[in-house]
Amino acid sequence: MTFAPGTANSRIPTTLFGADERALVAQFVDERIRPIAADLDETERFPEEVYSEMGKIGLFGITVPEEFGGVGGTALDYLFVMESLSYGYASIADQCGLVEILGSLLSAYATPAQQEEYLLPLLAAEKRCAYAMTEPGSGSDLGSITTRAERTATGWRLRGEKIYIHNAPVADFAVVLAVTDPELGKRGGISVFLVDVDTPGISRAYHEHKMGQRASQIGGLVFDDAEIDESALLGEEGKAFGYMMKVLAKGRLGISGLALGISRAALDAAVPQSLDRHQFGRAIADNQAISFSLASVATELQAGIALSVSAAQALDAGDADAEVLCSMAKLNASENCVRHTDAAVQVFGGNGFIRGYEVERLYRDARITKIYEGTSEMQRLIISRSLLRAAG
Ligand SMILES: Cc1cc2nc3c(=O)[nH]c(=O)nc-3n(C[C@H](O)[C@H](O)[C@H](O)COP(=O)(O)OP(=O)(O)OC[C@H]3O[C@@H](n4cnc5c(N)ncnc54)[C@H](O)[C@@H]3O)c2cc1C
């Protein structure tokens, strides 16, 4: 038996996706994503045509029930899709992850009218979304947000600022976290709103330029006494944290898949290079310093897949430890992926540092996985709290 890089598609198993769907995803990644990844990185372009195609072939809303326009798959299927897309290019997987989180929120908590207006066009890639939580003074500590939504005679008035928001420069609508009762704060005083970004009083601020995943559009949103309708409230007032908890674990599972996809791409690039490149009269792979490094990456990648798969299965089964397993999966895959891409750059030597080599981009794309969707420290906090609670 061989463990052959470059020939195998994703090693993540699936539930609903059969051989045909798996082949379709692999073909889409090989033909539509991998050939344009370097250009997207260079130009920071939003690949609208790719997302439009993903909407048509059913690569958005993997776990969203079919009656809402989703695929009706499992968390395991979602993990597979994220890993596969990221093998092509992480920014495209990240778009899939964003839509998955908002699709999950809207299918669970939106009214039928909100679902018609936002969810169906979102999954068909006809509308673009943003998930606006982070603020200049509130990142890991989301309970400290200050964006305020005050009741008015006809609805709500929004005031505040969000930063580092994925899709903010291009979004049609945003799902915004805001304080509705400062007395209660994170204990029932934070709510979620669905707002059209072209509403008077809402503006897009600074379009960020990033180290990696450069085709993901990141920017700020400013709410300057924006008047929004009563119907903009998502679900019940004060329930934001409960709603978020339901989708954040899935979000973290998705980022674990994204990180695993980057690691697989790095390994697939490094192995042939180690055989092709000769120094001192032999392939550099003939040195154990190189071949053992590749063996470690392959082993950790396979172990990471096993952990992420167990987290996905726990989510699908509704297990009590699913949230902690998703944190473990994200922590493990993201920290490994930073080291794996570093190992791949090392195999390429000087070329690994040069623009145009895939591993140079993968190294940059990997770094954010330890930060967004909850930093590594926040994942360790979740895991250690659960450990200590169980023991105490
Ligand atoms: C590319 C990109 C895309 C993003 N997309 C979105 C998006 O779509 N929507 C959105 O709302 N946000 C988004 N974010 C924001 C992202 O979620 C935050 O950057 C992240 O949660 C960390 O918050 P922070 O940057 O404020 O860091 P901070 O919270 O200030 O943390 C700084 C450092 O301190 C550590 N730290 C903080 N508190 C503790 C503690 N108690 N114990 C130990 N260590 C601690 C952190 O782990 C980190 O290492 C995005 C960010 C980036 C860069």
The ligand as an SDF file (V2000), in Angstrom:
LIG
                    3D

 53 58  0  0  0  0  0  0  0  0999 V2000
   -8.8780   37.7560    8.0110 C   0  0  0  0  0  0  0  0  0  0  0  0
   -9.8210   37.9680    9.1440 C   0  0  0  0  0  0  0  0  0  0  0  0
  -11.1730   37.6650    8.9730 C   0  0  0  0  0  0  0  0  0  0  0  0
  -12.0740   37.8890   10.0140 C   0  0  0  0  0  0  0  0  0  0  0  0
  -13.4220   37.6960    9.8090 N   0  0  0  0  0  0  0  0  0  0  0  0
  -14.2960   38.1160   10.7460 C   0  0  0  0  0  0  0  0  0  0  0  0
  -15.6980   38.1520   10.4770 C   0  0  0  0  0  0  0  0  0  0  0  0
  -16.1590   37.8000    9.3840 O   0  0  0  0  0  0  0  0  0  0  0  0
  -16.5370   38.5960   11.4520 N   0  0  0  0  0  0  0  0  0  0  0  0
  -16.0700   39.0100   12.6740 C   0  0  0  0  0  0  0  0  0  0  0  0
  -16.8840   39.4180   13.4920 O   0  0  0  0  0  0  0  0  0  0  0  0
  -14.7500   38.9910   12.9700 N   0  0  0  0  0  0  0  0  0  0  0  0
  -13.8460   38.5740   12.0370 C   0  0  0  0  0  0  0  0  0  0  0  0
  -12.4970   38.5980   12.2940 N   0  0  0  0  0  0  0  0  0  0  0  0
  -12.0190   38.9820   13.6080 C   0  0  0  0  0  0  0  0  0  0  0  0
  -11.4320   37.8030   14.3830 C   0  0  0  0  0  0  0  0  0  0  0  0
  -12.4680   36.9250   14.7640 O   0  0  0  0  0  0  0  0  0  0  0  0
  -10.6450   38.3770   15.5680 C   0  0  0  0  0  0  0  0  0  0  0  0
   -9.4880   38.9910   15.0290 O   0  0  0  0  0  0  0  0  0  0  0  0
  -10.2620   37.3130   16.5680 C   0  0  0  0  0  0  0  0  0  0  0  0
  -11.4080   36.8170   17.2320 O   0  0  0  0  0  0  0  0  0  0  0  0
   -9.2870   37.8370   17.6290 C   0  0  0  0  0  0  0  0  0  0  0  0
   -9.7040   39.0590   18.1420 O   0  0  0  0  0  0  0  0  0  0  0  0
   -8.6720   40.2890   18.1860 P   0  0  0  0  0  0  0  0  0  0  0  0
   -8.0530   40.4120   16.8570 O   0  0  0  0  0  0  0  0  0  0  0  0
   -9.3960   41.4740   18.7210 O   0  0  0  0  0  0  0  0  0  0  0  0
   -7.5440   39.8410   19.1950 O   0  0  0  0  0  0  0  0  0  0  0  0
   -7.6030   40.0100   20.7940 P   0  0  0  0  0  0  0  0  0  0  0  0
   -8.8640   39.4500   21.3250 O   0  0  0  0  0  0  0  0  0  0  0  0
   -7.2400   41.3930   21.1530 O   0  0  0  0  0  0  0  0  0  0  0  0
   -6.4220   39.0390   21.2160 O   0  0  0  0  0  0  0  0  0  0  0  0
   -5.0420   39.3660   21.0410 C   0  0  0  0  0  0  0  0  0  0  0  0
   -4.2340   38.1900   21.5720 C   0  0  0  0  0  0  0  0  0  0  0  0
   -4.4860   38.0250   22.9760 O   0  0  0  0  0  0  0  0  0  0  0  0
   -4.9380   36.7060   23.2140 C   0  0  0  0  0  0  0  0  0  0  0  0
   -5.9020   36.7180   24.3200 N   0  0  0  0  0  0  0  0  0  0  0  0
   -6.9850   37.5130   24.4740 C   0  0  0  0  0  0  0  0  0  0  0  0
   -7.6390   37.1990   25.6070 N   0  0  0  0  0  0  0  0  0  0  0  0
   -6.9710   36.1760   26.1710 C   0  0  0  0  0  0  0  0  0  0  0  0
   -7.1560   35.3770   27.3410 C   0  0  0  0  0  0  0  0  0  0  0  0
   -8.1850   35.5690   28.1660 N   0  0  0  0  0  0  0  0  0  0  0  0
   -6.2620   34.4030   27.6040 N   0  0  0  0  0  0  0  0  0  0  0  0
   -5.2210   34.1850   26.7700 C   0  0  0  0  0  0  0  0  0  0  0  0
   -4.9830   34.8900   25.6520 N   0  0  0  0  0  0  0  0  0  0  0  0
   -5.8530   35.8750   25.3600 C   0  0  0  0  0  0  0  0  0  0  0  0
   -5.5720   36.2490   21.9140 C   0  0  0  0  0  0  0  0  0  0  0  0
   -5.6650   34.8400   21.8350 O   0  0  0  0  0  0  0  0  0  0  0  0
   -4.6120   36.8650   20.9260 C   0  0  0  0  0  0  0  0  0  0  0  0
   -3.4800   36.0470   20.7990 O   0  0  0  0  0  0  0  0  0  0  0  0
  -11.5880   38.3580   11.2730 C   0  0  0  0  0  0  0  0  0  0  0  0
  -10.2170   38.6270   11.4310 C   0  0  0  0  0  0  0  0  0  0  0  0
   -9.3580   38.4690   10.3830 C   0  0  0  0  0  0  0  0  0  0  0  0
   -7.9130   38.8780   10.5810 C   0  0  0  0  0  0  0  0  0  0  0  0
  1  2  1  0
  2  3  1  0
  2 52  2  0
  3  4  2  0
  4  5  1  0
  4 50  1  0
  5  6  2  0
  6  7  1  0
  6 13  1  0
  7  8  2  0
  7  9  1  0
  9 10  1  0
 10 11  2  0
 10 12  1  0
 12 13  2  0
 13 14  1  0
 14 15  1  0
 14 50  1  0
 15 16  1  0
 16 17  1  0
 16 18  1  0
 18 19  1  0
 18 20  1  0
 20 21  1  0
 20 22  1  0
 22 23  1  0
 23 24  1  0
 24 25  2  0
 24 26  1  0
 24 27  1  0
 27 28  1  0
 28 29  2  0
 28 30  1  0
 28 31  1  0
 31 32  1  0
 32 33  1  0
 33 34  1  0
 33 48  1  0
 34 35  1  0
 35 36  1  0
 35 46  1  0
 36 37  1  0
 36 45  1  0
 37 38  2  0
 38 39  1  0
 39 40  1  0
 39 45  2  0
 40 41  1  0
 40 42  2  0
 42 43  1  0
 43 44  2  0
 44 45  1  0
 46 47  1  0
 46 48  1  0
 48 49  1  0
 50 51  2  0
 51 52  1  0
 52 53  1  0
M  END
$$$$
